[in-house]
Amino acid sequence: MKKLLLLLLAFTTVYSVNAQIETPAPSPSSKVEQMVGLTTVNLDYSRPSVKGRTVFGDLVPYGKVWRAGANARTKITFSNDVAVDGKELKAGTYAIFAIPQANSWEVVFYTEYAGGGAPAELDETKVAARVTAEVYPLPFNVESFTIDINNLTNSSATLEFIWEKTYVAVPFTVPTDKAVTAAIESALSGPSANDYYAAATYYLSEGKDIAKAKEWMDKSMSMTDNPQFWQLRQQSLIYAKAGDKKGAISAAKKSLAAAEKAGNTDYVKMNNDSLKEWGAM
């Protein structure tokens, strides 16, 4: 019995040691993050190796859907809407599939990105974009499958697939000019009503220059078509702090009416309390 227990212990010890051994993955995973203009592009894929084999036309058959990598599906994520070879692609995550031929590839951006492998047939309702890209032969062998993002400009880049002696590039554009132009126009047009309001309420809460807070609040209200009860409440407090009791009472009455209409009892009470304090009730 004692020998049996020792034998079981020995097997358990060997198993525990073996269970802790890690070996390299045949197709190691890779993550790429690249800024293209103002758009973040993330790639998540695995990298098989040639290992003396013929890849395209053999290991990866022509005319069949390939997962463009190994293990889990290759995924690409765009932080903004982009255009892939002129085709619109919404911000989000996609699986990348390829259908290689000798002289060209079809590259497919697929909405169902979870899981492993490629479907035997693509569901066209899940194809977000499909583009055709030319195959360029390389004068040297690339051992590990590589996807990269190159030829960067402020508004464009190329998604590149490189393996064995094959190079394929898919151009895409990002909406940098649209975003920058909007930011420039906003900045040059001056502060918004919300900017003035935020500055005014900050000055009030921090006990800073109340005359400046009143000036900013007036600008905010002049730019606001339909001031809300909480905005009018802050205006009344700033006016009161600035010594303009008449203006404070007027703003508080407007805030009270708006709060009553909205059914906000907290603001109704606060306005009534202030109006009593200022001698208006």
C-alpha positions as semicolon CSV with decimal commas, in nm:
position;residue;x (nm);y (nm);z (nm)
1;M;0,000;0,000;0,000
2;K;0,285;0,233;0,091
3;K;0,458;0,162;-0,242
4;L;0,134;0,232;-0,428
5;L;0,096;0,570;-0,258
6;L;0,457;0,661;-0,339
7;L;0,402;0,562;-0,702
8;L;0,089;0,777;-0,728
9;L;0,275;1,068;-0,570
10;A;0,556;1,031;-0,823
11;F;0,311;1,036;-1,116
12;T;0,135;1,341;-0,969
13;T;0,467;1,525;-0,929
14;V;0,574;1,449;-1,287
15;Y;0,234;1,562;-1,422
16;S;0,250;1,886;-1,223
17;V;0,596;1,966;-1,357
18;N;0,494;1,888;-1,715
19;A;0,180;2,100;-1,682
20;Q;0,395;2,406;-1,611
21;I;0,605;2,378;-1,927
22;E;0,525;2,640;-2,191
23;T;0,627;2,603;-2,554
24;P;0,620;2,862;-2,833
25;A;0,305;2,885;-3,043
26;P;0,353;2,765;-3,403
27;S;0,171;3,079;-3,522
28;P;0,240;3,349;-3,260
29;S;-0,015;3,623;-3,206
30;S;0,058;3,982;-3,301
31;K;-0,106;4,316;-3,225
32;V;-0,052;4,635;-3,423
33;E;-0,180;4,981;-3,332
34;Q;-0,132;5,262;-3,579
35;M;-0,256;5,620;-3,589
36;V;-0,356;5,731;-3,938
37;G;-0,428;6,101;-3,916
38;L;-0,672;6,119;-3,625
39;T;-0,796;5,760;-3,663
40;T;-0,669;5,468;-3,454
41;V;-0,635;5,138;-3,642
42;N;-0,580;4,816;-3,445
43;L;-0,486;4,477;-3,590
44;D;-0,505;4,148;-3,399
45;Y;-0,387;3,839;-3,586
46;S;-0,164;3,529;-3,577
47;R;0,147;3,476;-3,789
48;P;0,202;3,134;-3,949
49;S;0,538;3,059;-4,112
50;V;0,635;2,914;-4,450
51;K;0,849;2,629;-4,305
52;G;0,963;2,517;-4,648
53;R;0,612;2,480;-4,784
54;T;0,449;2,628;-5,093
55;V;0,194;2,867;-4,949
56;F;-0,029;3,028;-5,210
57;G;-0,193;2,780;-5,446
58;D;-0,115;2,491;-5,209
59;L;-0,123;2,547;-4,832
60;V;-0,360;2,837;-4,900
61;P;-0,566;2,724;-5,202
62;Y;-0,663;2,967;-5,476
63;G;-1,028;3,062;-5,496
64;K;-1,120;2,968;-5,137
65;V;-1,192;3,186;-4,835
66;W;-0,884;3,217;-4,613
67;R;-0,879;3,373;-4,265
68;A;-0,572;3,585;-4,350
69;G;-0,368;3,439;-4,068
70;A;-0,401;3,148;-3,827
71;N;-0,588;3,049;-3,511
72;A;-0,862;3,304;-3,429
73;R;-0,996;3,526;-3,705
74;T;-0,782;3,821;-3,800
75;K;-0,948;4,137;-3,669
76;I;-0,915;4,503;-3,760
77;T;-1,070;4,792;-3,567
78;F;-1,119;5,148;-3,691
79;S;-1,198;5,426;-3,442
80;N;-1,366;5,636;-3,714
81;D;-1,554;5,569;-4,035
82;V;-1,309;5,500;-4,318
83;A;-1,318;5,427;-4,690
84;V;-1,145;5,111;-4,811
85;D;-1,052;5,144;-5,177
86;G;-1,337;5,395;-5,203
87;K;-1,594;5,176;-5,022
88;E;-1,737;5,316;-4,697
89;L;-1,664;5,117;-4,382
90;K;-1,821;5,225;-4,052
91;A;-1,615;5,260;-3,735
92;G;-1,593;4,927;-3,553
93;T;-1,431;4,583;-3,561
94;Y;-1,424;4,346;-3,859
95;A;-1,277;4,008;-3,946
96;I;-1,051;4,016;-4,250
97;F;-1,086;3,731;-4,498
98;A;-0,903;3,689;-4,826
99;I;-0,981;3,490;-5,140
100;P;-0,639;3,459;-5,307
101;Q;-0,582;3,407;-5,677
102;A;-0,250;3,398;-5,861
103;N;-0,271;3,761;-5,978
104;S;-0,519;3,922;-5,738
105;W;-0,689;3,884;-5,402
106;E;-1,038;3,963;-5,290
107;V;-1,009;4,114;-4,942
108;V;-1,329;4,101;-4,737
109;F;-1,419;4,298;-4,424
110;Y;-1,672;4,085;-4,235
111;T;-1,894;4,197;-3,948
112;E;-1,885;3,858;-3,770
113;Y;-1,533;3,878;-3,630
114;A;-1,549;3,640;-3,331
115;G;-1,440;3,278;-3,348
116;G;-1,177;3,089;-3,542
117;G;-1,127;2,989;-3,902
118;A;-1,321;3,107;-4,203
119;P;-1,672;3,004;-4,308
120;A;-1,696;2,770;-4,605
121;E;-1,913;3,034;-4,770
122;L;-1,946;3,400;-4,683
123;D;-2,281;3,537;-4,572
124;E;-2,321;3,842;-4,796
125;T;-2,533;4,016;-4,531
126;K;-2,220;4,021;-4,312
127;V;-1,986;4,154;-4,581
128;A;-1,924;4,517;-4,492
129;A;-1,682;4,577;-4,780
130;R;-1,516;4,369;-5,049
131;V;-1,221;4,496;-5,253
132;T;-0,991;4,351;-5,518
133;A;-0,617;4,404;-5,483
134;E;-0,333;4,318;-5,720
135;V;-0,067;4,063;-5,626
136;Y;0,294;4,184;-5,652
137;P;0,570;3,919;-5,651
138;L;0,862;3,979;-5,417
139;P;1,224;3,905;-5,512
140;F;1,284;3,747;-5,170
141;N;1,107;3,513;-4,929
142;V;0,919;3,639;-4,622
143;E;0,904;3,355;-4,370
144;S;0,635;3,485;-4,130
145;F;0,297;3,608;-4,246
146;T;0,282;3,983;-4,189
147;I;0,004;4,242;-4,192
148;D;0,115;4,602;-4,159
149;I;-0,007;4,958;-4,213
150;N;0,224;5,172;-4,424
151;N;0,244;5,465;-4,667
152;L;0,102;5,692;-4,399
153;T;-0,033;6,037;-4,479
154;N;-0,264;6,261;-4,279
155;S;-0,564;6,113;-4,459
156;S;-0,464;5,771;-4,593
157;A;-0,257;5,455;-4,560
158;T;-0,227;5,106;-4,705
159;L;-0,314;4,781;-4,533
160;E;-0,042;4,540;-4,647
161;F;-0,031;4,158;-4,656
162;I;0,314;4,003;-4,701
163;W;0,404;3,634;-4,702
164;E;0,629;3,397;-4,891
165;K;0,699;3,595;-5,210
166;T;0,364;3,773;-5,224
167;Y;0,276;4,135;-5,149
168;V;-0,083;4,270;-5,153
169;A;-0,187;4,624;-5,053
170;V;-0,533;4,765;-4,986
171;P;-0,552;5,148;-4,971
172;F;-0,786;5,321;-4,728
173;T;-0,865;5,680;-4,636
174;V;-0,965;5,839;-4,304
175;P;-1,176;6,152;-4,238
176;T;-0,893;6,369;-4,104
177;D;-0,967;6,676;-4,315
178;K;-1,334;6,675;-4,215
179;A;-1,249;6,657;-3,843
180;V;-0,973;6,919;-3,857
181;T;-1,181;7,158;-4,067
182;A;-1,471;7,133;-3,820
183;A;-1,234;7,196;-3,528
184;I;-1,081;7,498;-3,702
185;E;-1,421;7,646;-3,783
186;S;-1,536;7,592;-3,424
187;A;-1,224;7,751;-3,278
188;L;-1,230;8,049;-3,512
189;S;-1,599;8,113;-3,446
190;G;-1,519;8,173;-3,078
191;P;-1,643;8,016;-2,754
192;S;-1,983;7,848;-2,756
193;A;-2,275;7,920;-2,521
194;N;-2,173;7,613;-2,319
195;D;-1,815;7,742;-2,291
196;Y;-1,932;8,076;-2,153
197;Y;-2,178;7,904;-1,917
198;A;-1,913;7,663;-1,783
199;A;-1,667;7,948;-1,726
200;A;-1,927;8,162;-1,549
201;T;-2,046;7,887;-1,313
202;Y;-1,686;7,791;-1,233
203;Y;-1,604;8,151;-1,138
204;L;-1,915;8,158;-0,916
205;S;-1,831;7,831;-0,739
206;E;-1,467;7,931;-0,684
207;G;-1,541;8,286;-0,566
208;K;-1,345;8,441;-0,852
209;D;-1,415;8,767;-1,042
210;I;-1,797;8,785;-1,024
211;A;-1,816;9,074;-1,273
212;K;-1,641;8,854;-1,531
213;A;-1,874;8,563;-1,439
214;K;-2,176;8,790;-1,500
215;E;-2,035;8,902;-1,836
216;W;-1,983;8,541;-1,946
217;M;-2,327;8,433;-1,826
218;D;-2,487;8,717;-2,022
219;K;-2,303;8,605;-2,334
220;S;-2,411;8,246;-2,277
221;M;-2,777;8,343;-2,236
222;S;-2,770;8,568;-2,542
223;M;-2,655;8,268;-2,747
224;T;-2,915;8,028;-2,600
225;D;-3,258;8,016;-2,761
226;N;-3,436;7,840;-2,477
227;P;-3,245;7,858;-2,146
228;Q;-3,321;7,568;-1,909
229;F;-3,427;7,615;-1,548
230;W;-3,089;7,509;-1,410
231;Q;-2,913;7,763;-1,634
232;L;-3,147;8,041;-1,523
233;R;-3,089;7,938;-1,162
234;Q;-2,713;7,984;-1,201
235;Q;-2,772;8,317;-1,373
236;S;-2,984;8,437;-1,078
237;L;-2,711;8,338;-0,829
238;I;-2,442;8,517;-1,027
239;Y;-2,655;8,830;-1,050
240;A;-2,724;8,821;-0,676
241;K;-2,354;8,776;-0,599
242;A;-2,274;9,068;-0,831
243;G;-2,521;9,293;-0,642
244;D;-2,783;9,306;-0,917
245;K;-3,085;9,205;-0,707
246;K;-3,337;9,310;-0,974
247;G;-3,167;9,093;-1,235
248;A;-3,139;8,806;-0,985
249;I;-3,512;8,818;-0,909
250;S;-3,603;8,829;-1,278
251;A;-3,385;8,526;-1,357
252;A;-3,512;8,336;-1,051
253;K;-3,875;8,389;-1,155
254;K;-3,799;8,255;-1,501
255;S;-3,619;7,956;-1,348
256;L;-3,913;7,896;-1,112
257;A;-4,166;7,896;-1,396
258;A;-3,952;7,660;-1,605
259;A;-3,892;7,428;-1,308
260;E;-4,265;7,414;-1,231
261;K;-4,336;7,327;-1,595
262;A;-4,071;7,053;-1,585
263;G;-4,201;6,922;-1,253
264;N;-3,866;6,965;-1,079
265;T;-3,960;7,023;-0,715
266;D;-3,598;7,071;-0,602
267;Y;-3,550;7,374;-0,825
268;V;-3,897;7,505;-0,739
269;K;-3,799;7,508;-0,371
270;M;-3,454;7,659;-0,431
271;N;-3,599;7,942;-0,641
272;N;-3,876;8,012;-0,390
273;D;-3,622;8,022;-0,107
274;S;-3,403;8,268;-0,301
275;L;-3,694;8,489;-0,397
276;K;-3,796;8,511;-0,030
277;E;-3,436;8,589;0,066
278;W;-3,421;8,867;-0,194
279;G;-3,753;9,018;-0,082
280;A;-3,955;8,922;-0,388
281;M;-4,214;8,710;-0,200
